[in-house]
Amino acid sequence: MSQDKANQKKASLLDTAKDLLKRTPAKAFVNRLRRYQYCYKECKESAKGDVIHTRENLVRTALLLSHSIEREMAITSDKPLRGIHRVEELYSVVSELSSSFPTETFAISESESVLSEWARWQERLNPSVVDSNATVRDLLTNLPKPSPLNDLPSGASLYHPYNEPALTAAYAELVEGRHSIREFSDEPVSKDKLLEAICLAQRAPSACNRQSCKIYVSGNGSARVISRLVHGNRGFEKHIHQWLVITSDRSLYSSSETFQWLLDGGIFLYSTVLSLHAFGIESCIHQWASSDNSAELRDALGIAECEAICAVVAIGYPAENAKVLAASRKNTTDIVNFCS
């Protein structure tokens, strides 16, 4: 860019800023600047993952390819060597990931499991493919057994219908029985019970099975920090003794997937509070606005910069005589649009 054009662009930006200052109240102007700053930071953190051969990029690529290959195996048309170009790419990516970042566990074990299952699938479709295709042969002979860290099945299996009336009734009872609780007893939630509930919550859908979300469980010290920083708990903060902080790893998304990590975080958040309720643990979701307090919260819980803070959740067992809000809902016909 020439110096003249650069000066013109700078002058244009200054004129725009002056115009905004004239037409916008000071508080609104400051809030607008904070939103721009937040959006820039979010996109900047995501774009870091676009750099080739970083750990984040390799992990993201491996998980995307693994999901794509599994999806190929779920298609009813069993075409021999279907998706082999993705298989070859994943084989190369997981080899680089294993040699460069051997401490990575899930992405490597998941990729190897998917590759092994794809090779066995090809062998079942056409046994002669083992002799005729070097990729299938290499996968069957060279890949290690799936890691015990990832004992979930890979590939695709037939869908089994469920008992619809019984499931509908149970789900309706679960959803209608869950309320936001703002007064909790002093009884702590056990680590084992929390892990059981969160394990169930992990069945939530995520973008291409990237599973970008993490949960940070507060201790006594970090709980006090969260209670001081969070919005919306004034008047009942002394009744909250334990918090969950839900984050989503932006490095697992490309810069073209702006804010997808927050969508995944929202899906996982609701799955988590429903699972907690199923285990008798109640909750209250609090918004976490991007603010100057983010650094303090990150320091208190050890949250990495690449993770977006999606929400903070107060958890525990309800105090005696705890109340819930009526919180009526709109008529369903007001929010549903049937389109042609």
C-alpha positions as CSV (number, residue, x, y, z in Angstrom):
1,M,0.0,0.0,0.0
2,S,1.4,3.4,-1.0
3,Q,1.9,6.1,1.7
4,D,-0.9,8.3,0.1
5,K,-3.4,5.4,0.3
6,A,-2.3,4.6,3.9
7,N,-2.8,8.3,4.9
8,Q,-6.3,8.3,3.2
9,K,-7.3,5.1,5.1
10,K,-6.1,6.6,8.4
11,A,-8.0,9.8,7.8
12,S,-11.1,7.9,6.9
13,L,-10.9,5.9,10.1
14,L,-10.5,9.1,12.1
15,D,-13.5,10.7,10.5
16,T,-15.6,7.6,11.2
17,A,-14.4,7.6,14.9
18,K,-15.2,11.3,15.2
19,D,-18.7,10.8,13.7
20,L,-19.4,7.9,16.1
21,L,-18.3,10.1,19.1
22,K,-20.7,12.8,18.0
23,R,-23.7,10.5,17.5
24,T,-23.1,7.9,20.3
25,P,-23.3,8.4,24.1
26,A,-19.9,7.8,25.8
27,K,-21.0,4.6,27.6
28,A,-22.5,3.1,24.4
29,F,-19.3,4.1,22.5
30,V,-17.1,2.4,25.1
31,N,-19.3,-0.7,25.1
32,R,-19.0,-0.9,21.3
33,L,-15.3,-0.6,21.4
34,R,-15.2,-3.5,24.0
35,R,-17.3,-5.6,21.6
36,Y,-14.9,-5.0,18.7
37,Q,-12.0,-5.8,21.0
38,Y,-13.6,-9.0,22.1
39,C,-14.4,-10.1,18.5
40,Y,-10.9,-9.3,17.4
41,K,-9.4,-11.4,20.2
42,E,-11.7,-14.3,19.6
43,C,-10.9,-14.4,15.9
44,K,-7.2,-13.9,16.6
45,E,-7.1,-16.9,18.9
46,S,-8.9,-19.1,16.4
47,A,-6.7,-18.1,13.5
48,K,-3.6,-19.3,15.4
49,G,-4.8,-22.8,14.6
50,D,-4.5,-22.2,10.8
51,V,-0.7,-22.3,11.0
52,I,0.6,-25.5,9.4
53,H,2.2,-28.2,11.6
54,T,1.3,-26.7,14.9
55,R,0.0,-29.2,17.5
56,E,-3.4,-27.5,17.4
57,N,-3.6,-27.7,13.6
58,L,-2.7,-31.4,13.5
59,V,-5.1,-32.3,16.2
60,R,-7.9,-30.4,14.5
61,T,-7.2,-32.0,11.1
62,A,-6.9,-35.5,12.6
63,L,-10.3,-35.2,14.4
64,L,-12.0,-33.7,11.3
65,L,-10.7,-36.4,9.0
66,S,-11.6,-39.2,11.6
67,H,-15.1,-37.9,11.7
68,S,-15.4,-37.7,7.9
69,I,-14.1,-41.3,7.5
70,E,-16.6,-42.6,10.1
71,R,-19.4,-40.7,8.3
72,E,-18.3,-42.5,5.1
73,M,-18.7,-45.9,6.9
74,A,-22.3,-44.9,7.9
75,I,-23.4,-44.4,4.3
76,T,-25.5,-47.3,3.2
77,S,-23.7,-47.6,-0.2
78,D,-20.7,-49.8,0.7
79,K,-18.5,-48.7,-2.2
80,P,-15.0,-50.4,-2.0
81,L,-12.2,-48.0,-1.0
82,R,-14.7,-45.3,-0.3
83,G,-13.0,-42.3,1.3
84,I,-9.4,-43.6,0.7
85,H,-8.0,-40.1,-0.1
86,R,-9.1,-39.0,3.4
87,V,-7.7,-42.2,4.9
88,E,-4.3,-41.6,3.3
89,E,-4.3,-38.0,4.5
90,L,-5.2,-39.0,8.1
91,Y,-2.5,-41.7,8.0
92,S,0.0,-39.1,7.2
93,V,-1.3,-36.6,9.7
94,V,-1.4,-39.0,12.6
95,S,2.1,-40.2,11.8
96,E,3.4,-36.6,12.0
97,L,1.3,-36.0,15.2
98,S,2.7,-39.1,16.9
99,S,6.3,-38.3,16.1
100,S,6.1,-34.6,16.8
101,F,3.7,-34.5,19.8
102,P,3.7,-38.0,21.3
103,T,2.0,-36.8,24.5
104,E,-1.2,-36.1,22.6
105,T,-3.5,-39.0,23.6
106,F,-7.1,-38.7,22.4
107,A,-6.5,-37.4,18.8
108,I,-3.9,-40.1,18.1
109,S,-5.8,-43.0,19.6
110,E,-9.1,-41.9,18.0
111,S,-7.4,-41.6,14.6
112,E,-5.7,-45.0,14.8
113,S,-8.9,-46.6,16.0
114,V,-10.9,-45.1,13.0
115,L,-8.2,-46.1,10.6
116,S,-8.1,-49.7,11.8
117,E,-11.8,-50.0,11.7
118,W,-11.9,-48.6,8.2
119,A,-9.3,-51.2,7.0
120,R,-11.3,-54.0,8.6
121,W,-14.4,-52.6,6.9
122,Q,-12.7,-52.8,3.6
123,E,-11.5,-56.3,4.3
124,R,-15.1,-57.4,5.0
125,L,-16.3,-55.7,1.8
126,N,-13.7,-57.4,-0.4
127,P,-11.1,-59.7,1.2
128,S,-8.8,-59.4,-1.9
129,V,-8.4,-55.7,-1.2
130,V,-5.7,-56.6,1.4
131,D,-3.4,-57.9,-1.4
132,S,-4.4,-55.3,-4.0
133,N,-4.2,-52.1,-1.9
134,A,-1.0,-51.0,-0.1
135,T,-2.8,-48.6,2.2
136,V,-5.3,-51.2,3.5
137,R,-2.4,-53.6,4.0
138,D,-0.3,-51.1,5.9
139,L,-3.2,-50.2,8.1
140,L,-3.9,-53.8,9.0
141,T,-0.3,-54.7,9.7
142,N,1.4,-51.6,11.1
143,L,-1.2,-49.8,13.2
144,P,-1.0,-50.6,17.0
145,K,-4.0,-51.9,18.8
146,P,-6.4,-49.1,19.9
147,S,-5.2,-47.4,23.0
148,P,-7.0,-48.3,26.3
149,L,-7.5,-44.5,26.7
150,N,-10.0,-44.7,23.9
151,D,-12.0,-47.9,24.3
152,L,-15.1,-46.5,22.7
153,P,-16.0,-48.1,19.4
154,S,-15.1,-46.5,16.1
155,G,-16.7,-46.8,12.8
156,A,-20.5,-47.2,12.3
157,S,-23.1,-49.6,13.6
158,L,-26.8,-50.1,13.0
159,Y,-29.3,-47.8,14.7
160,H,-31.5,-49.6,17.3
161,P,-35.0,-48.1,17.8
162,Y,-35.9,-47.2,21.4
163,N,-39.1,-47.4,23.5
164,E,-40.5,-44.0,22.5
165,P,-43.3,-43.6,25.0
166,A,-41.1,-44.6,28.0
167,L,-38.2,-42.4,26.9
168,T,-40.5,-39.4,26.1
169,A,-42.0,-39.6,29.6
170,A,-38.7,-39.9,31.3
171,Y,-37.2,-37.0,29.3
172,A,-40.2,-34.8,30.0
173,E,-39.9,-35.5,33.7
174,L,-36.2,-34.7,33.6
175,V,-36.5,-31.4,31.6
176,E,-39.6,-30.1,33.5
177,G,-38.0,-31.0,36.9
178,R,-34.8,-29.0,36.3
179,H,-34.8,-25.5,37.7
180,S,-32.2,-22.9,38.4
181,I,-31.4,-23.1,42.1
182,R,-29.8,-20.1,43.9
183,E,-29.5,-21.4,47.5
184,F,-27.4,-24.5,48.1
185,S,-26.7,-26.5,51.2
186,D,-23.2,-26.8,52.7
187,E,-23.0,-30.4,51.6
188,P,-20.2,-30.7,49.0
189,V,-20.8,-32.6,45.8
190,S,-18.5,-35.6,45.6
191,K,-15.8,-35.9,42.9
192,D,-17.0,-39.3,41.8
193,K,-20.6,-38.2,41.4
194,L,-19.5,-35.2,39.4
195,L,-17.4,-37.4,37.1
196,E,-20.4,-39.7,36.5
197,A,-22.6,-36.8,35.5
198,I,-20.0,-35.2,33.3
199,C,-19.3,-38.5,31.6
200,L,-23.0,-38.7,30.6
201,A,-22.9,-35.0,29.5
202,Q,-20.1,-35.8,27.1
203,R,-22.6,-37.5,24.8
204,A,-23.6,-34.0,23.7
205,P,-23.2,-33.4,20.0
206,S,-20.2,-31.4,18.9
207,A,-19.0,-30.0,15.6
208,C,-17.4,-33.0,13.7
209,N,-16.9,-34.7,17.1
210,R,-14.1,-32.3,18.0
211,Q,-15.2,-32.2,21.7
212,S,-13.7,-28.8,22.3
213,C,-15.2,-28.3,25.7
214,K,-13.6,-28.6,29.1
215,I,-14.9,-28.2,32.7
216,Y,-13.0,-26.6,35.6
217,V,-14.4,-27.5,39.0
218,S,-13.7,-24.9,41.7
219,G,-11.9,-25.5,45.0
220,N,-12.4,-23.4,48.1
221,G,-10.0,-20.7,46.9
222,S,-11.1,-20.5,43.3
223,A,-14.8,-20.6,44.4
224,R,-14.3,-17.3,46.2
225,V,-12.6,-15.8,43.2
226,I,-15.5,-16.8,40.9
227,S,-18.2,-15.6,43.3
228,R,-16.5,-12.2,43.4
229,L,-16.1,-11.9,39.6
230,V,-19.3,-13.4,38.2
231,H,-22.3,-11.3,37.3
232,G,-25.8,-12.0,38.5
233,N,-25.2,-13.7,41.9
234,R,-25.6,-10.6,44.1
235,G,-27.8,-11.2,47.2
236,F,-27.3,-14.9,47.3
237,E,-23.5,-15.3,46.7
238,K,-23.0,-16.7,50.2
239,H,-25.3,-19.6,49.4
240,I,-23.1,-20.8,46.5
241,H,-20.1,-23.0,47.5
242,Q,-19.0,-24.7,44.3
243,W,-18.7,-23.6,40.7
244,L,-18.1,-25.2,37.3
245,V,-16.5,-23.1,34.5
246,I,-17.2,-24.4,31.0
247,T,-14.7,-23.5,28.2
248,S,-14.4,-24.3,24.5
249,D,-11.0,-24.6,22.8
250,R,-10.9,-22.2,19.9
251,S,-7.8,-23.7,18.4
252,L,-9.9,-26.7,17.2
253,Y,-11.7,-24.4,14.8
254,S,-10.5,-22.6,11.7
255,S,-10.8,-18.9,11.3
256,S,-13.7,-19.5,8.9
257,E,-15.7,-21.1,11.8
258,T,-16.0,-17.9,13.8
259,F,-17.8,-18.4,17.1
260,Q,-18.6,-22.1,16.4
261,W,-16.8,-22.8,19.7
262,L,-19.4,-20.9,21.6
263,L,-22.2,-22.8,19.9
264,D,-20.5,-26.1,21.0
265,G,-20.1,-24.7,24.4
266,G,-23.8,-23.9,24.7
267,I,-24.8,-27.4,23.6
268,F,-22.4,-28.9,26.1
269,L,-23.6,-26.5,28.8
270,Y,-27.2,-27.7,28.6
271,S,-26.2,-31.3,28.4
272,T,-24.2,-30.8,31.6
273,V,-26.9,-29.2,33.7
274,L,-29.4,-31.8,32.6
275,S,-27.0,-34.6,33.5
276,L,-26.3,-33.0,36.9
277,H,-30.0,-32.8,37.5
278,A,-30.4,-36.5,36.6
279,F,-27.8,-37.2,39.4
280,G,-29.6,-35.0,41.9
281,I,-27.1,-32.1,41.6
282,E,-28.8,-28.8,40.9
283,S,-27.4,-25.8,39.2
284,C,-27.8,-22.2,38.1
285,I,-26.1,-20.9,34.9
286,H,-24.5,-17.5,35.1
287,Q,-23.4,-15.5,32.1
288,W,-19.7,-14.7,31.8
289,A,-19.2,-11.5,29.9
290,S,-15.8,-10.9,28.3
291,S,-14.3,-8.3,30.7
292,D,-11.2,-7.2,32.4
293,N,-11.8,-9.9,35.0
294,S,-11.1,-12.8,32.5
295,A,-7.4,-12.8,33.3
296,E,-8.0,-13.2,37.0
297,L,-10.4,-16.0,36.4
298,R,-8.0,-17.8,34.0
299,D,-5.2,-17.4,36.6
300,A,-7.3,-18.8,39.4
301,L,-8.3,-22.0,37.5
302,G,-5.4,-22.4,35.0
303,I,-7.5,-21.8,31.9
304,A,-5.4,-21.5,28.7
305,E,-5.7,-18.4,26.5
306,C,-6.9,-20.6,23.6
307,E,-10.0,-21.6,25.5
308,A,-13.1,-19.3,25.4
309,I,-14.9,-19.0,28.7
310,C,-18.5,-20.0,27.8
311,A,-20.3,-19.9,31.1
312,V,-20.0,-20.4,34.9
313,V,-22.4,-22.7,36.7
314,A,-23.2,-22.7,40.4
315,I,-23.8,-26.3,41.5
316,G,-24.7,-28.2,44.7
317,Y,-27.6,-29.7,46.6
318,P,-30.6,-27.4,47.2
319,A,-30.8,-25.8,50.6
320,E,-33.8,-26.6,52.8
321,N,-36.8,-24.6,51.5
322,A,-34.9,-23.3,48.4
323,K,-37.3,-21.6,46.0
324,V,-37.5,-21.7,42.2
325,L,-38.8,-19.1,39.8
326,A,-42.1,-19.7,37.9
327,A,-40.2,-18.5,34.7
328,S,-43.1,-19.2,32.3
329,R,-42.4,-19.9,28.7
330,K,-43.8,-18.4,25.5
331,N,-46.5,-20.3,23.7
332,T,-44.9,-22.7,21.3
333,T,-46.8,-21.4,18.3
334,D,-45.1,-18.0,18.9
335,I,-41.7,-19.3,18.3
336,V,-42.2,-22.0,15.6
337,N,-42.5,-21.2,11.9
338,F,-43.5,-23.8,9.4
339,C,-42.1,-22.8,6.1
340,S,-43.0,-24.0,2.6
